[in-house]
Amino acid sequence: MTPFVIPPWDDNDTSGSAHQGGAHQGGAPEGVRLQKVMAAAGVASRRVSEQLIEAGRVEVNGEVVTELGRRIDPENDLVSVDGTAVQLDPDKRYVMLNKPTGIVSSLADQHGRPDLQRYTSQYEERLFNVGRLDAETSGLLILTNDGDLAHVLAHPSFGVLKTYIAKVEGRVSPQTIATLTKGIELEDGPIAADKARLLDVERETSIVEITLHSGRNRIVRRMLDEVGHPVVDLVRRSFGPLNLGTLKSGGLRDLTKVELGQLLTLSRNATGEGRDGTAEGAGSGGAGEDGDDSEDIEE
């Protein structure tokens, strides 16, 4: 079952049984019937939504719901179907951008360079970038107005994986790939790729795929420099469950319902303390709302 964005609700709807929490002082039951929420979201018809509820496939705030009279508060309750999150806030927006080279990951670049405003200005919502790509790096960048989700995706403590395709100088050996995954020492500390593999070797260049969760400054380029293979071209192909696919350079698209559900589920499953036990904010290079791109560039 896939996630869906739910439209605004009619607070005057009084049909159906009362929510477990009781009723308003005027006697009208609180909230909106769960099956109506699901049907309006396009999960299924009301009849099929009722069957999903009765089958125990729907959760509200982590609790399996099987009674058809259950009412929910769309603004505060968390709903999932078959373990996949449903977005209840119709004001949130999630956009994928294939950032071209030459664009800095800033909403208002202090030096007058081409920035992300040319893309975010196409939307009514105030979107910001999740993390950053340096000007010379192209590929997948998420734009959203969901700060909570952006924090989970951008902060390295949550361990969200990102995959890059790098064209590098020289002929990369299998031993070099093993070194990248085993770990190397950089000036700001040790680092190891979560995954790395050699895709192609040509006469003077090689193509390497590298996956890691670190958000350290220009980390992919520095790792490949350290093993003697400077980057010629770098593209971010995936971010968590999202894949760039065939989206053209400079192209924008809203996330699909499946993609959005995967991100929301990832966010909800993330612990409050994060992967390394810290509860720090995303920092200046996290959600990427403000500032220029001179610091905390992930790639």
C-alpha positions as CSV (number, residue, x, y, z in Angstrom):
1,M,0.0,0.0,0.0
2,T,1.3,3.4,-0.9
3,P,1.3,6.8,0.9
4,F,-1.0,9.6,0.0
5,V,-1.4,13.3,0.6
6,I,-4.7,14.0,2.3
7,P,-6.8,17.1,1.3
8,P,-8.2,19.6,3.8
9,W,-11.0,18.2,6.0
10,D,-14.6,19.2,6.6
11,D,-14.6,19.8,10.4
12,N,-18.4,19.9,10.3
13,D,-18.7,16.2,9.3
14,T,-20.6,14.5,12.2
15,S,-21.5,11.2,10.6
16,G,-20.3,7.9,12.0
17,S,-19.4,6.8,15.5
18,A,-17.6,9.0,18.1
19,H,-13.8,8.9,18.5
20,Q,-12.5,7.1,21.5
21,G,-11.5,10.4,22.9
22,G,-15.1,11.6,23.3
23,A,-17.0,14.5,21.7
24,H,-17.0,18.3,21.6
25,Q,-19.1,20.2,24.1
26,G,-21.7,20.7,21.5
27,G,-22.2,17.0,21.1
28,A,-20.5,16.5,17.7
29,P,-17.9,13.7,17.6
30,E,-14.2,14.7,17.4
31,G,-12.0,14.2,14.4
32,V,-12.6,12.5,11.1
33,R,-13.5,8.9,10.5
34,L,-10.4,6.9,9.6
35,Q,-12.0,5.2,6.6
36,K,-13.0,8.6,5.2
37,V,-9.4,9.8,5.7
38,M,-8.1,6.8,3.7
39,A,-10.7,7.1,1.0
40,A,-10.1,10.8,0.5
41,A,-6.4,10.1,0.3
42,G,-7.0,7.6,-2.5
43,V,-5.7,4.6,-0.5
44,A,-8.9,2.8,-1.5
45,S,-12.7,3.3,-1.6
46,R,-14.4,3.6,1.7
47,R,-15.6,0.0,1.5
48,V,-12.1,-1.3,0.8
49,S,-10.6,1.0,3.4
50,E,-13.0,-0.5,5.9
51,Q,-11.8,-4.0,4.9
52,L,-8.2,-2.8,5.4
53,I,-9.0,-1.6,8.9
54,E,-10.8,-4.7,9.9
55,A,-7.9,-6.8,8.5
56,G,-5.5,-5.0,10.9
57,R,-3.5,-3.4,8.2
58,V,-3.9,0.2,9.4
59,E,-2.1,1.8,12.3
60,V,-2.7,5.1,14.0
61,N,0.2,6.4,16.1
62,G,1.8,2.9,15.9
63,E,-1.3,1.2,17.2
64,V,-3.2,-1.3,15.0
65,V,-6.8,-0.1,14.5
66,T,-9.5,-2.6,13.7
67,E,-12.7,-0.7,14.7
68,L,-14.6,1.1,12.0
69,G,-15.8,3.9,14.3
70,R,-12.3,5.2,15.0
71,R,-11.8,8.9,14.4
72,I,-8.5,10.7,14.0
73,D,-7.1,14.2,14.1
74,P,-5.4,14.7,10.7
75,E,-3.2,17.5,12.1
76,N,-1.6,15.4,14.9
77,D,-2.2,11.7,14.3
78,L,0.3,9.5,12.3
79,V,-1.4,7.0,10.0
80,S,0.3,4.1,8.1
81,V,-1.1,1.3,5.9
82,D,0.9,-1.9,5.6
83,G,3.7,-0.2,7.5
84,T,4.0,2.6,5.0
85,A,3.4,6.2,6.2
86,V,0.6,8.4,5.0
87,Q,1.1,12.1,4.7
88,L,-1.7,13.9,6.6
89,D,-0.5,17.5,6.0
90,P,-1.6,18.8,2.6
91,D,0.6,21.9,3.0
92,K,3.9,19.9,2.9
93,R,5.7,19.6,-0.4
94,Y,8.5,17.3,-1.5
95,V,10.3,17.9,-4.8
96,M,13.3,16.2,-6.5
97,L,15.7,18.3,-8.4
98,N,18.5,17.1,-10.7
99,K,20.9,19.9,-9.9
100,P,23.1,20.9,-12.8
101,T,26.8,21.8,-12.3
102,G,27.4,25.5,-11.9
103,I,24.5,25.9,-9.4
104,V,25.4,26.5,-5.8
105,S,23.3,24.9,-3.0
106,S,22.0,28.2,-1.6
107,L,18.6,30.0,-1.8
108,A,20.3,33.4,-2.0
109,D,24.0,33.2,-2.9
110,Q,26.0,36.1,-1.3
111,H,28.3,36.3,-4.3
112,G,25.7,36.5,-7.0
113,R,26.3,33.0,-8.4
114,P,23.5,31.0,-9.9
115,D,21.6,29.4,-7.0
116,L,18.5,27.3,-6.2
117,Q,16.1,30.3,-6.2
118,R,15.5,29.8,-9.9
119,Y,13.9,26.4,-9.0
120,T,12.3,27.1,-5.6
121,S,10.6,30.3,-7.1
122,Q,8.4,28.0,-9.2
123,Y,6.5,26.9,-6.1
124,E,4.1,28.8,-3.8
125,E,5.6,27.0,-0.8
126,R,8.9,28.2,0.7
127,L,11.0,25.3,-0.2
128,F,14.6,24.7,1.0
129,N,17.3,22.2,0.1
130,V,18.0,19.1,2.2
131,G,21.8,19.0,2.5
132,R,24.0,20.5,-0.2
133,L,25.9,19.6,-3.3
134,D,28.9,21.7,-4.3
135,A,28.7,23.7,-7.5
136,E,30.8,21.2,-9.5
137,T,28.6,18.3,-8.4
138,S,25.3,17.4,-10.1
139,G,22.5,15.1,-9.2
140,L,19.7,14.4,-6.8
141,L,18.8,17.2,-4.4
142,I,15.6,17.2,-2.3
143,L,13.6,20.5,-1.9
144,T,10.9,20.6,0.8
145,N,9.2,22.7,3.4
146,D,9.2,19.8,5.9
147,G,11.9,20.8,8.4
148,D,11.5,17.6,10.6
149,L,12.0,15.3,7.6
150,A,14.9,17.4,6.3
151,H,16.7,17.1,9.7
152,V,16.5,13.3,9.6
153,L,17.7,13.1,6.0
154,A,20.5,15.6,6.3
155,H,22.1,14.8,9.7
156,P,24.7,12.1,9.5
157,S,23.8,10.7,12.9
158,F,20.7,9.2,11.3
159,G,22.8,7.2,8.8
160,V,20.8,8.0,5.6
161,L,22.8,6.6,2.7
162,K,23.7,8.6,-0.4
163,T,25.2,7.1,-3.6
164,Y,27.5,8.8,-6.0
165,I,28.9,8.0,-9.4
166,A,32.4,9.4,-9.9
167,K,34.5,9.6,-13.1
168,V,38.0,9.8,-11.8
169,E,41.5,10.1,-13.3
170,G,43.5,6.9,-13.7
171,R,42.8,3.2,-13.7
172,V,41.2,2.2,-10.4
173,S,42.2,-1.2,-9.1
174,P,40.1,-3.6,-7.0
175,Q,42.5,-3.1,-4.2
176,T,41.7,0.7,-4.2
177,I,38.0,-0.1,-3.9
178,A,38.8,-2.4,-0.9
179,T,40.8,0.5,0.6
180,L,37.8,2.8,0.3
181,T,35.5,0.5,2.2
182,K,38.1,-0.5,4.8
183,G,38.8,3.1,5.6
184,I,41.4,5.8,5.0
185,E,42.7,8.7,7.1
186,L,41.9,12.3,6.1
187,E,43.0,15.5,7.8
188,D,39.7,15.7,9.7
189,G,39.7,12.0,10.8
190,P,39.2,8.5,9.5
191,I,36.4,7.7,7.0
192,A,35.2,4.6,5.2
193,A,32.7,4.2,2.4
194,D,29.6,2.1,3.3
195,K,29.9,0.6,-0.1
196,A,32.1,1.0,-3.2
197,R,32.4,-0.7,-6.5
198,L,34.2,-0.3,-9.7
199,L,31.8,0.2,-12.7
200,D,34.3,0.7,-15.6
201,V,37.9,1.1,-16.3
202,E,39.1,2.9,-19.5
203,R,42.5,3.9,-20.7
204,E,42.9,7.0,-18.6
205,T,39.8,7.2,-16.4
206,S,37.6,5.0,-14.3
207,I,34.0,5.0,-13.1
208,V,33.4,4.4,-9.4
209,E,30.2,4.1,-7.4
210,I,30.5,5.0,-3.8
211,T,27.9,5.0,-1.0
212,L,28.2,6.6,2.4
213,H,26.2,8.3,5.1
214,S,28.8,10.9,6.1
215,G,28.0,14.6,5.6
216,R,31.5,15.9,5.9
217,N,32.8,18.6,3.6
218,R,33.4,17.4,0.0
219,I,34.0,14.0,1.4
220,V,33.7,12.0,-1.8
221,R,36.2,14.1,-3.7
222,R,38.6,14.1,-0.7
223,M,38.4,10.3,-0.4
224,L,39.2,9.7,-4.0
225,D,42.0,12.3,-4.0
226,E,43.5,10.5,-1.1
227,V,43.7,7.2,-3.0
228,G,45.2,8.9,-6.0
229,H,42.2,9.3,-8.3
230,P,41.0,12.9,-8.5
231,V,37.4,13.4,-9.5
232,V,36.7,14.5,-13.0
233,D,32.9,14.4,-12.7
234,L,30.6,13.6,-9.8
235,V,26.9,12.9,-9.7
236,R,24.7,12.0,-6.8
237,R,22.5,9.2,-8.0
238,S,20.5,8.3,-4.9
239,F,19.5,9.8,-1.5
240,G,18.0,7.3,0.9
241,P,15.3,5.4,-1.0
242,L,15.1,8.0,-3.8
243,N,16.8,7.4,-7.1
244,L,17.5,10.1,-9.8
245,G,16.3,7.8,-12.6
246,T,15.8,9.5,-15.9
247,L,15.1,13.0,-14.6
248,K,17.0,15.4,-16.9
249,S,19.6,17.9,-15.7
250,G,17.7,20.9,-14.3
251,G,14.5,18.9,-14.1
252,L,12.1,19.1,-11.2
253,R,9.3,16.7,-10.2
254,D,7.2,16.1,-7.1
255,L,8.0,12.8,-5.3
256,T,5.7,10.0,-6.1
257,K,3.4,8.6,-3.4
258,V,5.6,5.6,-3.0
259,E,8.7,7.7,-2.6
260,L,7.1,10.0,-0.1
261,G,5.8,7.1,1.9
262,Q,9.3,5.6,2.0
263,L,10.8,8.9,3.2
264,L,8.1,9.4,5.9
265,T,8.5,5.9,7.1
266,L,12.3,6.3,7.3
267,S,11.8,9.5,9.3
268,R,9.3,8.0,11.7
269,N,11.5,5.0,12.3
270,A,14.5,7.1,13.1
271,T,15.3,7.2,16.8
272,G,15.1,10.4,18.7
273,E,18.9,10.3,19.5
274,G,20.0,9.2,16.1
275,R,22.6,6.7,14.9
276,D,25.5,7.8,17.1
277,G,23.5,8.6,20.2
278,T,23.5,12.4,19.7
279,A,20.5,14.7,19.4
280,E,22.2,17.6,17.7
281,G,20.5,19.9,15.2
282,A,21.2,19.5,11.5
283,G,23.7,22.4,11.7
284,S,24.5,24.9,9.0
285,G,25.0,22.2,6.4
286,G,21.9,20.3,7.3
287,A,18.6,21.4,5.8
288,G,20.5,24.0,3.8
289,E,18.0,26.8,4.3
290,D,20.4,29.6,4.6
291,G,24.0,30.6,4.0
292,D,26.4,30.1,1.1
293,D,27.9,26.8,0.0
294,S,31.4,27.3,1.3
295,E,31.0,25.1,4.3
296,D,29.6,21.7,5.0
297,I,29.2,20.6,1.4
298,E,28.6,16.9,1.6
299,E,30.4,16.0,-1.6
